[in-house]
């Protein structure tokens, strides 16, 4: 199964998403959709799994949960918006990881792309696709693609969508 992963769209869905996720079987959104229209557009394109983020309103919170835990082809996955990183997890997340760590932990929120193994939790893979939207402090808009098959994640691609708005010539970094 080919997965397209993005986060922190903040109401902006780059048209390139459709090209890069054309061969994906599902799209996963790790929160801060920024509007129901983003969820609706993505789910009209491909099956969508998502969690709400801290900027998402009540309408989005009715559509998507805070946490999404599921198994896919032998891989246990937990997706939430505010999660943290190895050795720096959010307190709520850290408590749950100590009880039952997944194979793959996905979060957004930081706008910082991250792919890391956490040896403290049986080499759990931590993924943060960065931010695909135009709002925030990130410089480059990013997302990911990968394949899940027979209990493994393979063919992980990091996709750069271009600079965040306002970072053209002469703009401060």
C-alpha positions as CSV (number, residue, x, y, z in Angstrom):
1,X,0.0,0.0,0.0
2,X,1.4,3.4,-1.0
3,X,0.8,6.2,1.4
4,X,1.0,10.0,1.0
5,X,1.6,11.8,4.3
6,X,1.3,15.5,4.9
7,X,0.5,17.9,7.8
8,X,0.0,21.5,8.7
9,X,-1.7,22.6,5.5
10,X,-3.3,25.5,7.4
11,X,-6.1,25.9,4.8
12,X,-3.8,25.7,1.7
13,X,-3.7,22.6,-0.4
14,X,-1.0,22.8,-3.0
15,X,-2.1,21.5,-6.4
16,X,1.1,19.5,-6.6
17,X,-0.3,17.2,-3.9
18,X,-2.5,15.5,-6.5
19,X,0.5,14.9,-8.8
20,X,2.8,13.5,-6.1
21,X,0.0,11.4,-4.5
22,X,-1.4,10.1,-7.8
23,X,-0.1,6.6,-7.2
24,X,-1.0,6.6,-3.5
25,X,-3.6,4.3,-2.2
26,X,-4.4,6.5,0.9
27,X,-3.5,9.9,2.1
28,X,-2.8,10.6,5.8
29,X,-2.9,14.1,7.3
30,X,-1.3,14.6,10.7
31,X,-3.4,17.6,11.7
32,X,-3.8,21.4,11.3
33,X,-5.9,21.0,8.2
34,X,-7.0,24.6,8.6
35,X,-10.4,24.1,7.1
36,X,-12.9,21.4,6.3
37,X,-12.4,22.0,2.6
38,X,-8.9,20.5,2.8
39,X,-10.3,17.3,4.4
40,X,-13.1,17.2,1.8
41,X,-10.8,17.8,-1.2
42,X,-8.3,15.1,0.0
43,X,-11.0,12.5,0.7
44,X,-12.6,13.1,-2.7
45,X,-9.2,12.3,-4.3
46,X,-8.1,9.3,-2.2
47,X,-9.2,7.5,1.0
48,X,-8.1,9.8,3.8
49,X,-7.0,9.1,7.4
50,X,-6.4,12.1,9.6
51,X,-6.2,13.7,13.0
52,X,-7.2,17.2,14.0
53,X,-4.6,19.7,15.1
54,X,-4.5,22.6,17.5
55,X,-5.8,25.1,14.9
56,X,-8.6,23.0,13.7
57,X,-12.2,24.0,14.5
58,X,-15.1,22.0,15.9
59,X,-16.2,20.9,12.4
60,X,-12.9,19.2,11.7
61,X,-12.8,17.7,15.2
62,X,-16.1,16.0,14.4
63,X,-14.5,14.5,11.2
64,X,-11.1,13.5,12.6
65,X,-10.0,12.3,16.1
66,X,-7.2,13.5,18.3
67,X,-5.4,10.1,18.0
68,X,-5.6,7.5,15.3
69,X,-4.2,4.1,16.1
70,X,-4.5,1.3,13.6
71,X,-2.7,-1.7,12.0
72,X,-1.9,-1.8,8.3
73,X,-0.4,-4.9,6.7
74,X,1.4,-5.9,9.9
75,X,2.5,-2.3,10.9
76,X,1.1,-0.8,14.0
77,X,0.6,3.0,13.5
78,X,-0.2,5.9,15.8
79,X,-0.9,9.3,14.4
80,X,-1.5,12.4,16.5
81,X,-0.8,16.1,15.8
82,X,1.3,17.2,18.8
83,X,3.7,14.4,19.6
84,X,7.3,15.5,19.9
85,X,10.5,13.6,19.1
86,X,12.7,10.9,20.6
87,X,13.8,12.0,24.1
88,X,11.4,15.0,23.8
89,X,7.9,13.6,23.6
90,X,4.8,15.4,24.7
91,X,3.9,14.2,28.2
92,X,0.6,12.7,27.1
93,X,2.4,10.8,24.3
94,X,5.3,9.7,26.4
95,X,2.9,8.0,28.9
96,X,1.2,6.1,26.1
97,X,4.4,5.1,24.4
98,X,5.7,3.6,27.7
99,X,2.6,1.4,27.8
100,X,2.4,0.4,24.2
101,X,4.7,1.8,21.5
102,X,3.7,1.4,17.9
103,X,6.0,0.5,15.0
104,X,5.4,3.9,13.5
105,X,4.6,7.1,15.3
106,X,3.4,10.0,13.1
107,X,2.9,13.6,14.2
108,X,2.9,17.1,12.8
109,X,2.8,20.5,14.6
110,X,6.5,21.5,14.6
111,X,6.6,22.2,10.9
112,X,10.0,20.4,11.0
113,X,10.5,17.4,8.7
114,X,11.7,14.4,10.7
115,X,12.5,10.8,10.1
116,X,14.1,9.0,13.0
117,X,14.3,5.7,14.8
118,X,13.8,5.7,18.5
119,X,15.8,2.8,20.0
120,X,14.1,3.4,23.4
121,X,10.9,1.9,21.9
122,X,12.0,-1.2,20.0
123,X,13.4,1.0,17.2
124,X,10.0,2.7,16.6
125,X,10.1,4.9,13.4
126,X,9.1,8.5,14.1
127,X,7.8,10.5,11.1
128,X,6.9,14.2,10.8
129,X,6.2,15.3,7.2
130,X,6.9,18.9,8.1
131,X,4.4,21.5,6.8
132,X,2.7,21.5,3.4
133,X,1.0,24.9,4.0
134,X,2.1,28.5,3.6
135,X,1.7,29.6,7.3
136,X,4.4,29.1,9.8
137,X,8.1,29.6,10.3
138,X,9.3,26.7,8.0
139,X,11.2,27.7,4.9
140,X,10.3,24.9,2.5
141,X,6.9,23.1,2.3
142,X,7.3,19.4,2.6
143,X,5.5,16.1,2.7
144,X,6.3,12.3,2.3
145,X,5.4,9.2,0.4
146,X,6.1,5.6,1.5
147,X,5.1,2.0,1.0
148,X,3.8,-0.4,3.7
149,X,4.0,-4.0,2.8
150,X,4.4,-7.2,4.8
151,X,5.2,-5.5,8.1
152,X,7.7,-3.0,6.8
153,X,7.9,0.6,5.5
154,X,9.9,1.0,2.4
155,X,10.5,3.5,-0.5
156,X,10.3,6.6,1.7
157,X,10.4,9.8,-0.3
158,X,10.6,13.3,1.0
159,X,8.9,15.7,-1.3
160,X,9.7,19.4,-1.4
161,X,6.8,21.6,-2.6
162,X,8.8,24.8,-2.8
163,X,9.3,27.8,-0.5
164,X,6.8,28.9,2.0
165,X,5.1,32.1,0.7
166,X,7.0,35.3,1.3
167,X,10.4,33.8,1.0
168,X,11.2,35.1,-2.4
169,X,14.2,37.2,-3.4
170,X,15.2,39.8,-0.8
171,X,13.1,38.2,1.9
172,X,14.8,37.6,5.2
173,X,15.5,33.9,6.1
